[in-house]
Amino acid sequence: MWPLIFILITSALADNCSHIFNDRNYTKSAILTIKGLPTNLVYNPKSKDLLFTLIDLETLQNQEVQTKMDQYVLRYGEPIKIDNINGQSAAVDVKNNIVYIASDNGLNILNKTDRAIHIGYKDDIVQIFKPQNSDDIYAVLFPDNEVYKLDLINEEKERIENIPCAFIIAVDDNGNIFYECEAKYVKVLLKGFQESIEFVGLPKNSARAVSMDDNNRVILASNDGLYWLKPDNMIPKKLMDLDYVPAGIAFNGDNFYISTTEMIYEYNPCI
């Protein structure tokens, strides 16, 4: 019987500086092996926690049962399960030091004892995104994966009418919304515009995750690598090749994390 979790010694698994990201050499280290698919990575710079959602692969592949998901916090190499919630994604409000957790029963915050406290809504929230320098919070709701902007004070939500659906989503500091819908193509809805624009050169059904780095760049994790998505250029700039299929990506300064089946990697720049 394979135990659920193996904690790996990072230094023993770190490779050489053979990985190129944005014209810079990086090392790759396996920081966690875990049974399932870790996805929806989010880094909290205040606590240095890495949050992720763990998808059970057996239920994911079974069309007759609901996919089982759990929310985790990776802290100092130890994965901590948030037991009192069916977590589906997380977002960090760095300015106010708040961790939001989306669940099948609304929106929650994580308290100091790693328990989820319900703060509003009863919707099945499958994705949540908090821009770094904005008070806005965006949510994707099941079953139609429609995108909403949340008003936490009045517990109201406003539909983003010009986005039919989203399975991955990121919003930059200028309010431009980047998304992928129905395993098709990656698009951006520019703030103030009515029609989304499609990025070119990315194969259909190749987008896996999207995140913001600390320079307000939108980074897409695709089947073949990492791309920089710019709101004023529909040709993505490729920053890195990958030899595995990613499931999540998060940034911590010059360092970044990528997850794939049963694994989370950390990339560090070489000196």
Residue pairs with C-beta under 8 A, 6 or more apart in sequence:
2 35
4 34
4 35
5 32
5 33
5 34
5 35
5 79
6 33
6 34
7 32
7 33
7 77
7 78
7 79
8 30
8 31
8 32
8 33
10 29
10 30
10 31
10 77
10 266
11 29
13 29
13 30
14 27
14 28
14 29
15 27
15 28
15 29
16 27
17 25
17 26
17 27
17 270
18 25
19 25
19 26
19 27
19 28
19 240
19 267
20 26
20 240
20 241
21 226
21 239
21 240
21 256
21 267
22 228
22 239
22 240
24 269
24 270
25 269
25 270
26 267
26 268
26 269
26 270
27 267
27 268
27 270
28 265
28 266
28 267
29 265
29 266
29 267
29 268
30 263
30 264
30 265
31 74
31 77
31 257
31 264
31 265
31 266
32 38
32 74
32 77
32 79
32 263
32 264
33 262
33 263
34 54
34 79
34 262
34 263
34 264
35 262
36 54
36 55
36 56
36 57
36 262
37 54
37 55
37 57
37 60
37 247
37 259
37 261
37 262
38 52
38 53
38 54
38 55
38 72
38 247
38 248
38 259
38 262
38 263
38 264
39 52
39 53
39 54
39 55
39 209
39 247
39 248
39 259
40 51
40 52
40 53
40 88
40 89
40 90
40 127
40 209
40 248
41 50
41 51
41 52
41 209
41 211
41 248
41 249
41 250
41 257
41 258
41 259
41 264
42 50
42 51
42 52
42 89
42 90
42 91
42 92
42 250
43 49
43 50
43 51
43 92
43 250
43 251
43 252
43 257
44 50
44 51
44 92
44 94
44 99
45 92
45 94
45 252
46 92
46 94
46 97
47 75
48 75
48 252
49 73
49 74
49 75
49 99
50 73
50 74
50 75
50 250
50 257
50 264
51 71
51 72
51 73
51 74
51 90
51 92
51 99
52 71
52 72
52 74
52 90
52 248
52 259
52 264
53 69
53 70
53 71
53 72
53 87
53 88
53 89
53 90
54 69
54 70
54 71
54 72
55 67
55 68
55 69
56 67
56 68
56 69
56 70
57 261
59 65
59 66
59 67
59 68
60 67
69 86
69 87
69 88
70 81
70 82
70 86
70 87
71 81
71 82
71 85
71 87
71 88
71 90
71 101
71 103
71 116
72 79
72 80
72 81
72 82
73 79
73 80
73 82
73 110
73 114
74 80
74 264
80 114
82 101
82 110
82 114
82 115
82 116
83 115
84 115
84 116
85 101
85 103
85 108
85 116
86 103
86 104
86 105
87 101
87 102
87 103
87 108
87 116
88 102
88 103
88 104
88 125
88 126
88 127
89 101
89 102
89 125
89 126
89 127
89 128
90 99
90 100
90 101
90 102
90 110
90 128
91 99
91 100
91 102
91 128
91 129
91 130
91 137
92 98
92 99
92 100
92 130
93 99
93 100
93 130
94 132
98 109
99 109
99 110
100 107
100 108
100 109
100 110
100 128
100 130
100 137
101 107
101 108
101 109
101 110
101 116
101 128
102 108
102 125
102 126
102 127
102 128
102 139
103 116
103 125
104 124
104 125
104 142
105 118
105 122
105 124
106 118
106 119
106 120
106 121
106 122
106 123
106 125
107 118
107 119
107 120
107 121
107 125
107 128
107 139
107 150
107 152
108 116
108 117
108 118
108 119
109 116
109 117
109 119
110 116
110 117
111 117
119 152
120 152
120 155
121 150
121 155
121 157
123 139
123 141
123 142
123 157
124 141
124 142
124 143
125 139
125 140
125 141
125 142
126 140
126 141
126 142
126 145
127 139
127 140
127 145
127 166
127 167
127 168
127 169
128 137
128 138
128 139
128 140
129 137
129 138
129 139
129 169
129 170
129 171
130 136
130 137
130 138
131 138
131 171
131 172
131 173
131 175
131 212
132 173
132 212
132 216
133 173
133 216
134 171
134 173
134 175
136 149
136 150
136 171
136 175
137 149
137 150
137 152
138 147
138 148
138 149
138 150
138 160
138 169
138 171
138 177
139 147
139 148
139 149
139 150
139 157
140 146
140 147
140 148
140 165
140 166
140 167
140 169
141 148
144 165
145 165
145 166
145 167
145 181
146 159
146 160
146 163
146 164
146 165
146 166
147 159
147 160
147 163
147 165
147 166
147 169
147 177
147 179
148 157
148 158
148 159
148 160
149 157
149 158
149 160
150 156
150 157
151 157
151 158
160 177
160 189
162 189
162 193
162 194
162 195
162 196
163 177
163 179
163 181
163 189
163 196
164 181
165 181
165 182
166 179
166 180
166 181
167 179
167 180
167 181
167 182
167 183
168 179
168 180
168 207
168 208
168 209
168 210
169 177
169 178
169 179
169 210
170 177
170 178
170 179
170 210
170 211
170 212
170 218
171 177
171 178
172 178
172 212
172 216
172 218
172 231
173 216
174 191
174 231
175 191
176 188
176 189
176 190
176 191
176 231
177 188
177 189
177 191
178 186
178 187
178 188
178 210
178 218
178 220
178 229
179 186
179 187
179 188
179 189
179 196
179 210
180 186
180 187
180 207
180 210
181 187
183 204
183 205
184 204
184 205
185 198
185 199
185 202
185 204
186 198
186 199
186 202
186 207
186 210
186 220
186 229
186 236
187 196
187 197
187 198
187 199
188 196
188 197
188 199
188 229
188 231
189 195
189 196
189 197
190 197
190 231
197 234
198 234
199 229
199 234
199 235
199 236
200 234
200 235
201 235
201 236
202 220
202 222
202 227
202 236
203 222
203 223
206 222
206 223
206 224
207 220
207 221
207 222
208 221
208 222
208 223
208 245
208 246
208 247
208 248
209 220
209 221
209 246
209 247
209 248
209 249
210 218
210 219
210 220
210 221
210 229
210 249
211 218
211 219
211 221
211 249
211 250
211 251
212 218
212 219
212 251
213 219
213 251
213 256
214 251
214 252
214 253
217 228
218 228
218 229
218 230
218 231
219 226
219 227
219 228
219 229
219 239
219 249
219 251
220 226
220 227
220 228
220 229
220 236
221 242
221 246
221 247
221 248
221 249
221 258
222 246
223 242
223 245
223 246
224 241
224 242
225 238
225 239
225 240
225 241
225 242
226 238
226 239
226 240
226 242
226 249
227 236
227 237
227 238
227 239
228 236
228 237
228 238
228 239
229 236
230 236
230 237
242 258
244 260
245 260
245 261
246 258
246 259
246 260
247 259
247 260
247 261
248 257
248 258
248 259
249 256
249 257
249 258
249 259
250 256
250 257
251 257
254 268
254 269
255 266
255 267
255 268
255 269
256 266
256 267
257 264
257 265
257 266
257 267
258 264
258 265
258 267
259 265
